[in-house]
Amino acid sequence: MRDQVMPGLQAALAQAQEMQQKLMEAQAALAAAEVHGQAGGGLVQVTMKGSGEVVGIRIDPKVVNPDDIETLQDLIVGALADSARQFTILAQTHLGPLAGQAPGIPEA
């Protein structure tokens, strides 16, 4: 009976190692990726690395009005939020399929 259990255990371990490798590859792809968010129809654009680091902000000069700083602030916050949403979508694309491969773990 012990011989019957061991092949199943070995197969489960092999599957776990394969999943771990795929997860590491997906995490590396996410870390290397960049996402772009925008607000105001592209008047403010943000570039964010997969690590969450903001690496660029582009502001169209026509949105810069010294008498209306609040609008510019709102657009920057909106572009940052859009970048975060884009990253969430990217992460689900890379990591979502792996959730369905985990034995005994239901898909979300």
N, CA, C and O of each residue as an XYZ file, in Angstrom:
432
protein
N       0.822     -1.186      0.000
C       0.000      0.000      0.000
C       0.872      1.258      0.000
O       0.523      2.261     -0.622
N       1.988      1.199      0.688
C       2.892      2.347      0.726
C       3.380      2.690     -0.680
O       3.547      3.865     -1.006
N       3.607      1.688     -1.504
C       4.053      1.918     -2.878
C       2.992      2.650     -3.694
O       3.322      3.395     -4.617
N       1.718      2.440     -3.356
C       0.644      3.116     -4.078
C       0.549      4.590     -3.674
O       0.155      5.428     -4.486
N       0.900      4.909     -2.444
C       0.825      6.282     -1.966
C       1.977      7.116     -2.524
O       1.775      8.272     -2.895
N       3.156      6.559     -2.586
C       4.341      7.304     -3.002
C       4.245      7.876     -4.419
O       4.611      9.035     -4.611
N       3.773      7.126     -5.419
C       3.671      7.732     -6.754
C       2.736      8.945     -6.765
O       3.009      9.935     -7.444
N       1.650      8.869     -6.023
C       0.728     10.000     -5.939
C       1.374     11.200     -5.278
O       1.181     12.336     -5.712
N       2.137     10.948     -4.232
C       2.834     12.015     -3.528
C       3.906     12.636     -4.420
O       4.069     13.855     -4.454
N       4.625     11.792     -5.131
C       5.659     12.292     -6.036
C       5.050     13.144     -7.150
O       5.606     14.173     -7.533
N       3.917     12.707     -7.655
C       3.244     13.470     -8.708
C       2.780     14.825     -8.170
O       2.892     15.843     -8.854
N       2.261     14.830     -6.946
C       1.809     16.081     -6.341
C       2.984     17.031     -6.111
O       2.866     18.235     -6.338
N       4.112     16.489     -5.663
C       5.303     17.314     -5.454
C       5.816     17.885     -6.775
O       6.204     19.051     -6.846
N       5.814     17.062     -7.810
C       6.257     17.527     -9.128
C       5.339     18.637     -9.637
O       5.801     19.622    -10.213
N       4.042     18.467     -9.419
C       3.083     19.489     -9.850
C       3.295     20.787     -9.059
O       3.222     21.879     -9.624
N       3.555     20.665     -7.766
C       3.797     21.848     -6.937
C       5.060     22.580     -7.392
O       5.082     23.810     -7.430
N       6.097     21.841     -7.733
C       7.332     22.466     -8.210
C       7.106     23.178     -9.544
O       7.633     24.267     -9.773
N       6.327     22.560    -10.409
C       6.022     23.173    -11.702
C       5.224     24.468    -11.504
O       5.484     25.471    -12.169
N       4.253     24.436    -10.586
C       3.459     25.633    -10.305
C       4.327     26.741     -9.716
O       4.161     27.915    -10.045
N       5.258     26.352     -8.837
C       6.151     27.338     -8.237
C       7.000     28.009     -9.320
O       7.201     29.223     -9.291
N       7.490     27.226    -10.263
C       8.291     27.775    -11.362
C       7.460     28.742    -12.209
O       7.932     29.821    -12.569
N       6.224     28.350    -12.525
C       5.353     29.217    -13.319
C       5.035     30.508    -12.568
O       4.978     31.581    -13.170
N       4.828     30.407    -11.260
C       4.551     31.585    -10.451
C       5.745     32.532    -10.445
O       5.580     33.746    -10.571
N       6.934     31.986    -10.302
C       8.144     32.810    -10.312
C       8.315     33.509    -11.660
O       8.715     34.672    -11.712
N       8.014     32.804    -12.744
C       8.108     33.404    -14.078
C       7.088     34.531    -14.242
O       7.399     35.584    -14.798
N       5.866     34.299    -13.753
C       4.825     35.321    -13.849
C       5.190     36.545    -13.012
O       4.973     37.677    -13.445
N       5.738     36.330    -11.824
C       6.150     37.447    -10.976
C       7.276     38.247    -11.625
O       7.291     39.475    -11.544
N       8.211     37.564    -12.264
C       9.305     38.255    -12.955
C       8.761     39.082    -14.119
O       9.207     40.206    -14.349
N       7.803     38.527    -14.847
C       7.197     39.264    -15.963
C       6.477     40.505    -15.452
O       6.549     41.565    -16.074
N       5.785     40.381    -14.326
C       5.098     41.537    -13.752
C       6.086     42.610    -13.306
O       5.862     43.798    -13.540
N       7.164     42.200    -12.672
C       8.156     43.159    -12.183
C       8.794     43.930    -13.338
O       9.139     45.102    -13.183
N       8.952     43.288    -14.482
C       9.582     43.924    -15.640
C       8.603     44.776    -16.451
O       9.020     45.585    -17.281
N       7.315     44.596    -16.212
C       6.299     45.275    -17.013
C       6.137     46.736    -16.599
O       6.486     47.127    -15.485
N       5.606     47.520    -17.511
C       5.203     48.891    -17.221
C       3.747     49.036    -17.619
O       3.304     48.465    -18.615
N       3.009     49.800    -16.835
C       1.621     50.099    -17.175
C       1.484     51.611    -17.311
O       2.271     52.379    -16.756
N       0.475     52.012    -18.056
C       0.249     53.431    -18.314
C      -1.178     53.775    -17.914
O      -2.129     53.107    -18.320
N      -1.312     54.809    -17.125
C      -2.626     55.303    -16.736
C      -2.788     56.723    -17.240
O      -1.812     57.415    -17.529
N      -4.036     57.141    -17.339
C      -4.284     58.491    -17.821
C      -5.555     59.054    -17.207
O      -6.389     58.322    -16.675
N      -5.679     60.349    -17.294
C      -6.889     61.038    -16.851
C      -7.076     62.264    -17.738
O      -6.142     62.748    -18.377
N      -8.304     62.743    -17.752
C      -8.595     63.928    -18.558
C      -8.412     63.701    -20.038
O      -7.980     64.597    -20.762
N      -8.741     62.498    -20.493
C      -8.591     62.199    -21.913
C      -7.150     62.204    -22.375
O      -6.863     62.503    -23.534
N      -6.232     61.869    -21.459
C      -4.819     61.802    -21.810
C      -4.044     63.073    -21.483
O      -2.853     63.165    -21.780
N      -4.708     64.053    -20.875
C      -4.010     65.289    -20.518
C      -2.943     65.041    -19.454
O      -1.913     65.715    -19.426
N      -3.199     64.074    -18.585
C      -2.210     63.653    -17.593
C      -2.005     62.160    -17.777
O      -2.966     61.391    -17.779
N      -0.745     61.747    -17.931
C      -0.407     60.337    -18.124
C       0.654     59.930    -17.111
O       1.572     60.692    -16.808
N       0.510     58.714    -16.595
C       1.443     58.182    -15.603
C       1.976     56.850    -16.104
O       1.222     56.030    -16.627
N       3.275     56.637    -15.944
C       3.902     55.349    -16.247
C       4.379     54.759    -14.929
O       5.066     55.418    -14.148
N       3.999     53.488    -14.691
C       4.315     52.815    -13.442
C       4.942     51.460    -13.737
O       4.481     50.731    -14.615
N       5.993     51.129    -12.998
C       6.613     49.810    -13.108
C       5.747     48.777    -12.394
O       4.893     49.118    -11.575
N       5.982     47.516    -12.718
C       5.267     46.434    -12.064
C       5.502     46.389    -10.569
O       4.702     45.809     -9.834
N       6.574     46.987    -10.111
C       6.870     47.041     -8.678
C       6.025     48.094     -7.968
O       6.027     48.168     -6.739
N       5.303     48.908     -8.740
C       4.499     49.973     -8.165
C       5.189     51.322     -8.191
O       4.593     52.330     -7.812
N       6.437     51.356     -8.632
C       7.197     52.603     -8.694
C       6.727     53.450     -9.876
O       6.676     52.974    -11.010
N       6.390     54.695     -9.603
C       6.019     55.628    -10.665
C       7.307     56.122    -11.314
O       8.174     56.683    -10.644
N       7.425     55.908    -12.626
C       8.656     56.273    -13.331
C       8.466     57.441    -14.294
O       9.431     57.924    -14.887
N       7.235     57.891    -14.448
C       7.031     59.023    -15.333
C       5.648     59.624    -15.200
O       4.661     58.919    -14.986
N       5.594     60.931    -15.330
C       4.325     61.655    -15.379
C       4.446     62.669    -16.505
O       5.421     63.416    -16.584
N       3.446     62.686    -17.373
C       3.412     63.669    -18.455
C       2.151     64.497    -18.282
O       1.046     63.962    -18.187
N       2.330     65.802    -18.243
C       1.208     66.725    -18.068
C       1.162     67.649    -19.278
O       2.126     68.356    -19.569
N       0.040     67.636    -19.973
C      -0.145     68.521    -21.118
C      -0.180     69.967    -20.608
O      -0.926     70.268    -19.676
N       0.609     70.858    -21.200
C       0.657     72.248    -20.726
C      -0.705     72.946    -20.683
O      -0.907     73.849    -19.871
N      -1.635     72.541    -21.543
C      -2.920     73.251    -21.555
C      -3.771     72.972    -20.317
O      -4.769     73.655    -20.090
N      -3.387     71.972    -19.510
C      -4.139     71.700    -18.288
C      -3.542     72.440    -17.084
O      -4.116     72.431    -15.995
N      -2.393     73.075    -17.292
C      -1.731     73.792    -16.198
C      -2.292     75.213    -16.126
O      -2.065     76.040    -17.009
N      -3.020     75.462    -15.063
C      -3.614     76.772    -14.837
C      -3.322     77.153    -13.387
O      -3.860     76.533    -12.469
N      -2.482     78.158    -13.167
C      -2.128     78.536    -11.796
C      -3.335     78.914    -10.937
O      -3.271     78.854     -9.710
N      -4.428     79.303    -11.582
C      -5.629     79.674    -10.834
C      -6.522     78.475    -10.529
O      -7.526     78.612     -9.830
N      -6.162     77.301    -11.047
C      -6.985     76.100    -10.826
C      -6.090     74.884    -10.596
O      -6.104     73.934    -11.379
N      -5.334     74.923     -9.542
C      -4.423     73.825     -9.204
C      -5.201     72.565     -8.824
O      -4.725     71.454     -9.060
N      -6.384     72.721     -8.241
C      -7.169     71.556     -7.804
C      -7.491     70.618     -8.960
O      -7.444     69.399     -8.798
N      -7.813     71.165    -10.112
C      -8.114     70.309    -11.268
C      -6.892     69.494    -11.659
O      -7.007     68.297    -11.925
N      -5.741     70.116    -11.696
C      -4.511     69.399    -12.024
C      -4.235     68.306    -10.993
O      -3.864     67.189    -11.352
N      -4.413     68.627     -9.725
C      -4.213     67.628     -8.671
C      -5.163     66.447     -8.857
O      -4.756     65.292     -8.734
N      -6.424     66.740     -9.153
C      -7.408     65.675     -9.374
C      -7.024     64.802    -10.565
O      -7.177     63.581    -10.517
N      -6.526     65.422    -11.629
C      -6.120     64.658    -12.809
C      -4.925     63.755    -12.500
O      -4.862     62.622    -12.976
N      -3.986     64.252    -11.711
C      -2.827     63.428    -11.339
C      -3.277     62.235    -10.507
O      -2.844     61.108    -10.749
N      -4.141     62.476     -9.531
C      -4.662     61.378     -8.708
C      -5.422     60.381     -9.585
O      -5.286     59.170     -9.411
N      -6.213     60.886    -10.518
C      -6.958     60.004    -11.417
C      -6.046     59.157    -12.290
O      -6.311     57.974    -12.506
N      -4.974     59.755    -12.789
C      -4.029     59.010    -13.629
C      -3.297     57.950    -12.812
O      -3.051     56.848    -13.303
N      -2.950     58.275    -11.572
C      -2.317     57.277    -10.696
C      -3.272     56.121    -10.409
O      -2.869     54.958    -10.432
N      -4.526     56.440    -10.142
C      -5.520     55.395     -9.886
C      -5.715     54.519    -11.120
O      -5.854     53.302    -11.002
N      -5.726     55.132    -12.300
C      -5.865     54.362    -13.536
C      -4.669     53.440    -13.736
O      -4.833     52.304    -14.180
N      -3.466     53.913    -13.414
C      -2.275     53.058    -13.504
C      -2.402     51.860    -12.572
O      -2.064     50.738    -12.948
N      -2.887     52.095    -11.364
C      -3.070     50.997    -10.409
C      -4.081     49.986    -10.944
O      -3.885     48.779    -10.800
N      -5.164     50.471    -11.562
C      -6.157     49.557    -12.164
C      -5.531     48.752    -13.300
O      -5.778     47.553    -13.426
N      -4.723     49.413    -14.122
C      -4.071     48.716    -15.234
C      -3.131     47.628    -14.711
O      -3.037     46.548    -15.293
N      -2.440     47.920    -13.612
C      -1.550     46.921    -13.023
C      -2.351     45.739    -12.489
O      -1.938     44.591    -12.654
N      -3.487     46.002    -11.853
C      -4.329     44.918    -11.342
C      -4.778     44.011    -12.480
O      -4.766     42.788    -12.342
N      -5.168     44.598    -13.592
C      -5.576     43.810    -14.764
C      -4.405     42.979    -15.272
O      -4.567     41.802    -15.591
N      -3.232     43.588    -15.347
C      -2.038     42.874    -15.806
C      -1.706     41.713    -14.869
O      -1.381     40.618    -15.328
N      -1.787     41.947    -13.563
C      -1.491     40.897    -12.586
C      -2.487     39.753    -12.705
O      -2.097     38.587    -12.632
N      -3.763     40.067    -12.887
C      -4.768     39.016    -13.052
C      -4.515     38.210    -14.319
O      -4.737     37.000    -14.344
N      -4.054     38.874    -15.360
C      -3.749     38.185    -16.611
C      -2.604     37.197    -16.427
O      -2.656     36.074    -16.926
N      -1.564     37.628    -15.702
C      -0.393     36.764    -15.505
C      -0.605     35.707    -14.424
O      -0.173     34.565    -14.580
N      -1.258     36.077    -13.343
C      -1.364     35.176    -12.194
C      -2.685     34.415    -12.140
O      -2.753     33.342    -11.540
N      -3.723     34.949    -12.753
C      -5.038     34.314    -12.713
C      -5.054     32.874    -13.187
O      -5.632     32.021    -12.514
N      -4.437     32.573    -14.329
C      -4.446     31.185    -14.806
C      -3.771     30.216    -13.835
O      -4.119     29.036    -13.803
N      -2.821     30.694    -13.054
C      -2.136     29.814    -12.104
C      -3.053     29.401    -10.960
O      -2.886     28.317    -10.400
N      -4.015     30.242    -10.606
C      -4.934     29.908     -9.518
C      -5.768     28.680     -9.868
O      -6.094     27.879     -8.993
N      -6.112     28.532    -11.137
C      -6.909     27.390    -11.562
C      -6.132     26.092    -11.592
O      -6.730     25.021    -11.701
N      -4.802     26.161    -11.499
C      -3.979     24.960    -11.551
C      -3.681     24.396    -10.171
O      -3.184     23.276    -10.055
N      -3.975     25.153     -9.130
C      -3.638     24.699     -7.786
C      -4.633     23.646     -7.324
O      -5.828     23.927     -7.232
N      -4.160     22.441     -7.033
C      -5.075     21.400     -6.585
C      -5.658     21.754     -5.227
O      -4.936     22.141     -4.308
N      -6.970     21.617     -5.114
C      -7.629     21.854     -3.845
C      -7.881     23.314     -3.537
O      -8.414     23.637     -2.475
N      -7.506     24.216     -4.455
C      -7.739     25.640     -4.242
C      -8.759     26.099     -5.276
O      -8.490     26.063     -6.477
N      -9.929     26.531     -4.810
C     -10.961     26.944     -5.770
C     -10.575     28.239     -6.466
O      -9.895     29.089     -5.893
N     -11.022     28.377     -7.715
C     -10.767     29.609     -8.462
C     -11.655     30.706     -7.909
O     -12.761     30.445     -7.436
N     -11.164     31.936     -7.970
C     -11.926     33.086     -7.457
C     -13.024     33.459     -8.425
O     -13.775     34.401     -8.173
